[in-house]
């Protein structure tokens, strides 16, 4: 049984931890508001970009003027997975959910006899995936020194992906990230970047006839690389918002658990102290009666 001094030290230690988790919760809540606003502001642009690409792609069809980024190279053997997670932990199961989602996809592709290559954006996803797929990871993008995610960070990743495709390093590229729904809900999501998948938010065909200047193929050659960077940027913003939401929930749970532990330790301390006082009184009374 721990002594009174040990219990007192443990109570002080848990109280110090509770102060830290409470402060981290407040910081995460403040960052969440800004991150959520940034993620929600990026959605309309990325959705509209996808809709524009869909309309132009319908006009081009599958003729020779369509760029390779849209049509692909006709093969489906080598897959590149871009897995976006957070750089830091203490955010519950946020990183493990994305990594598990990507890991299941890798296992499925390997079972089908496909070749898989992985680019990890974020330290936590890299740490989880390298335990089983270290030989498949070709690069890790480190964003720990970036104070605020900007489009230039996503553009660098987008250019790396396009550069690898132009070198015929892969046939299909899929992006993994967590879509922010609410503070307690972040949904692991996939998005095919190359070949450009038909967007869900595509504008319905109204029968209108468009003329493009320059031609539609040239427009697509310029828009599709930008769209890849835009979609990566949106994924990074969604991840930041999801990370802050998950961290706020995790720190709130940790603060409450620390409070419950403090109550239990205080109860044990009081009981043991009362038992010690009672024992001393009995010894004093017994000694007085013996005289």
N, C-alpha and C positions, 0 to 999 in steps of 0.2 A: 504493500500500500504506500503511495507517495506521501511524503511528509507535507506539513503545512507550508513550508517554504517552497517546496516543489510546485504545489498547487498554486501558490501565490504567483510564482514566476510564470507558470503556464497561463494563468488568467491575464497577466500583463502582456505576455507575448501575443495571445489571441486578440486582445484589445488593440494592440499595435497593428496587427494584420487587418483587423476590421477597419481601422482608419484608412489604411492604404487602399483596400478594395472599395471603400466608399468614395474616396477621392478619384480612383480610376473610373468608377461608374459615372461620376459627374463630368469628368473629362470626355468620356466616350459619348455621353448624352449631348454635350456641346458640339463635338465633332460630327455626330450623327446628323444633326440638323443641316449643317452645311453640305455634308456628303450626300444626303438624301435629295436636297435641292439640286445639286450638280447632276446626280444620276437621272432625276426626273426631267431636268432640262435637256439632257442629251438624247432622251428617247424619241421625241418628235422628229429631230433632225435625222437620226439614223433610220427611223421608219420611213420618212419621206424619201431619203436617199435610196432605200431599197425599192420603194414604189417607182421612182423615176427609172432606176435600172431595169426593173421588170418591164416597164412600158417600152423602153428602147430595145431591150432584148427580144421582145415579141416582134418588133419591127425587123430586127436583124435575122431572127430565126437561127438556123444552124448553117448558114452559108459561110463562105470562106472569109468574109469580112469580120466575122465574130472573133474577138481576141481569145487566146488560149486560156487566160485567167477565167473566162466565162464558160468555155466549152470543155476545158481540161485537155489532157493529152490522149484521151481514149483508153487509158489504163486504170486499173483499180488494185494494184498490187502493193504499193508502198504508201503508207498512211503517216502523215505528220500530225501529232496531237500537241496543241498549244494549251497547256494547263495553267490557268491563272489562279493563284491563291494569295494569301496575305504573307507579309514578311515577318510578322510577329504572331505570337500565340496569345493565350489568356482570352480566347474568344469562343469557348465552348467547342462544339463539334463543327464549326464553320469550315475549317481547312480540311478536316478528315472527310467530310461529306463530299467535297469536290474531288479530293484525291481518290476516294473509294469509287465514285462515279467514273472517273477516268480509268482506274485500275480494272474495273469490270469491263470497260470498253476495250482495253488493251488485251485482256484475256480472251475476249470474244474474237478479236481480229487475229490473234496468234493461233487460236483454235481453228480458224478458217484458212490458215496457211499464209496469212498476210505478213508483210514486213512493216514494223512499227518503229517510228522515231518520235522522240518526245522533246519538246522545248518547255522548260519549267519557268514560269514567271512568278517569282515569289519563293522565299526560302522554305516555308513550311511544306508546300507541295513537293518541293525537291527532296526534303528530308524524308517524307513518307514514301514517295515513289522509288527512290534509289535503293530502298531495302530489298525490293523485288525486281526492279527493272533498271538497275544502274547502267547496264550495258546498252540500254535503248535511249538513254538521255544524251542528246547531242549538244545541248547548250542550256545554261541557266541564266536568266535575266535578273539582275540584282537591282531592286528599286529601294533599298533601305535608306540610301542617302537622299532620296527624293522627298522633299517636304510636302509637295502638293503635286498630284498626278496631273500632267498636262498633255496636250495633244502630241507634243514632240516626242514624249515617251512612247506613246502608242504608234506613232509614225515610224520610229526606229524599229519596233518589233514588226510592223507591217512590211517595211522594206527588207528585213531579214527573211521573212516568209517568201516574199516575191523573188528575192535573190536565189533562194534555195530551189524554188519552182523553175526558174529560168535555167538552172543548172541540172534540171531533171533529177533532183534529189528525192522527190516524192511525187505522188500522183493525186492524192486527196489530202486536204488540210482541214482539220476540225478544231474549233475553239471551245474550250471548257471554262466555264465561270459560274458564279452564283448570282442569280437574278434576285434583286431585293424586292420583297413583297411587303414586309412589315418588320418591326423590331424583333418579333419572335419567329419570323418565317423568311428563310432564304432558300431558294430552290436551285439546286445544281442544274445547269442548262448547257446544251451543246448548240453550236452554230457552225455549219459548213461554210468555210471561206473560199476554198478552191476545190473543184469548180464552183462558181457562184451559184448557190442554191436559189430556187425560185422563192421570193419572199412571201411570207404569210400575209403581210400587210399590203400586198399588191393592189393597185387601183383597178377596179373593174373596167373591162373594155366597153367604151361607150360608142364604138363605131366611128370615132373621129379619125381623120387621116392627118398625120403629122409629116412635115418636111423638116429634115435635120440639116443644119449647116454648122460645122462640116458634117460629113456623112456619119451615120449612126455607129459604124464600126470604130471610127476615130474617137467619137465621144465616149464610147464604152472603154476604149483603151486608156482614156484619161480618168474616167470615173471609177472603174473597178479597183485600181490600186488605192485610190482615195477612200473608197468604200471599205476596203479591208482595214485600213488604219482607223476609220470611223468606228467600225464594229469592234475592233480591239479596244479603242478608247472607251466606248460605251461599256464593254466588259470590265475594264479596270475601274471605272466609276461605280458600276454596280457592285463590284467586289469591295470597294472601300466602304460604301454604305452598308453592305451586308456585314462586313467585319465589325464596324462600329456598333451596329444593332446587336450582333451576337455578343460582343464584348460587354455592352451595357447590361444585357440579360445575365451573362455569366457573373459579372461583378456584383449585380444585385443579389443573385443567389448565394454568392460567396459571403456577402455581408450579412445576409439573414442566417446562414449556417454558422457564421462566427458568433452571432448573437445567441443562437441556441446553445452553442458550445460553452460560451461564457456563463450562461445561466446554469448549465449542468455542473461546470467546474466550481462555480460559486456555491451551489447547493452542497457539493461534496466537501468543499472547504469549511462551510459553516457546520455541517454535521460532524466532521472530524474535530473541529475546534471545540464544539460543544461536548463531544465525548471526552476530549482531553481535559477540559475544565471539570467535568463531572468526576473523572478519575482522580484528579488532584484534590477535589473536595472530599471524596471518600477517604483518600489517604490521610488528609488532615483530621477528619472526624475520627478515623480509626486510631490515629496516634493520640488524640486527646482522650479517648476512652481508655486507652491502655495505661495512662498515667495514674 
